[in-house]
Amino acid sequence: MTQMIKVSGVDIRITGRALRIARPDADGYESLKNPEAVISELRSSGVRVDVFTFLELWPGVSPVYSYPMEMDNAAVIPISTFDNWWKQIRPEARNRARQAEKKGIVLREVPFDDALAKGIWEIYNETPFRQGRRFPHFGKDLKTVHAESATYLNSSFFIGAFIGERLAGFVKLTTDESGTRANLMNILSLVEHRDKAPTNALIAHSVRVCAAKGITQLVYQRYAYGKKPTDGIQKFKQVNGFQRVDLPRYYVPLTPFGKIAFGLGLHRPLSDHLPQSMAEKLRELRNSWYARKFQTAKESA
C-alpha cells in the first residue's frame, strides 16, 4: 500500500499497512533541506505515519542531526575525467564496453519524448522476470510508463543505447541541486541483446557525459543490501568502479507504535531478521519458482 502526500513542499511516499513508514519521494536523489519542518507537519497532518526516514547524501558521511539513525550505504563512482575512470576499472568492464561498440551499439544522449517512452515501454514488457524475481514494470501500459519516466525532468537526462533505430537500453540520470552528483535513477537493457553488453556501454557513456558536464559523483543506488550476499548486480558495480560509501539514515518515530516497532527493528526487511543461510535458501527457492513460472509462460505463449 503506497500513499503520496505533500508536506512542506516535499513529496512524501508512505508505504506499509501495519507499520506505516514515510520517506521523501526523492530519498537518495535529493537532500532533505528542512527535516524539522517536514517532521512537524507530518505530526499534525492527520495522516498516520509511524516512522519517518530520510538519507543524508554523500559527501555527508558524518551525522549532522540528533535523530535516531543507522548507517546505510551508496554505490558511488568519484569522477574527475573519463580517462581516469577508464584506467581504474577492471579489464572485463573495459572489454565489455568495447564489445558493445564492435557489435553495433550506438550511444547518445536523447531527449525525453514519445519515441523514448515507447522504447522504454518495449524494454519493460520484454520479460516478466529479471534477476530471478518478478519485474514490477512488466505489463504496464504505455501511458503509465510515459508518466513514470517523466518524473524529475528538470533535473534529469537520458542516454540511449541503440541498434539501428531500436532502443536496446537506456539510463535515466537525475542530478542534485548542486549539479555535481548524478543518480542512476533507472538503467535497463533488452535481455535479447545481452550478448552485446549494452548496460556496460551505458555505464561507460554515463561517466563520459558526467565528466563533460562537471558532475563529480555518479551514484547507483546501494552498494550492499543488508545481509544479502554479493550477487550479479553488486559484482557489476564492482567491476565498473563503484565504491561503497556509508551514509547516515535517520529514523524518526512519530507514534507510540512507531517507537516500539523501531526499537524492535521492524522497520527493516524480514530478510534482515533471518539467519543468512535461511535467507539465502529462501532466495534460491524464490528464484527457482520464478524460473519455472517464466518457462511455463514461454511455453504457453
Secondary structure, DSSP 8 states (H G I E B T S, - for coil): -EEEEEETTEEEEEE-SSS-EEEETTTTTS--S-HHHHHHHHHTSSS--SEEEEE--TT--S--S-S-EEEEEEEEEE-S-HHHHHHHS-HHHHHHHHHHHHTT-EEEEE--SHHHHHHHHHHHTS-SEETTEE-TTTT--HHHHHHHHTTTGGGEEEEEEEETTEEEEEEEEEE-TTSSEEEEEEEEE-GGGGGG-HHHHHHHHHHHHHHHHT--EEE-S-S--TT----HHHHHHHHTT-EEEEEEEEEEE-SHHHHHHHHTTTTS-GGGGS-HHHHHHHHHHHHHHHHHHHHHHHHH-
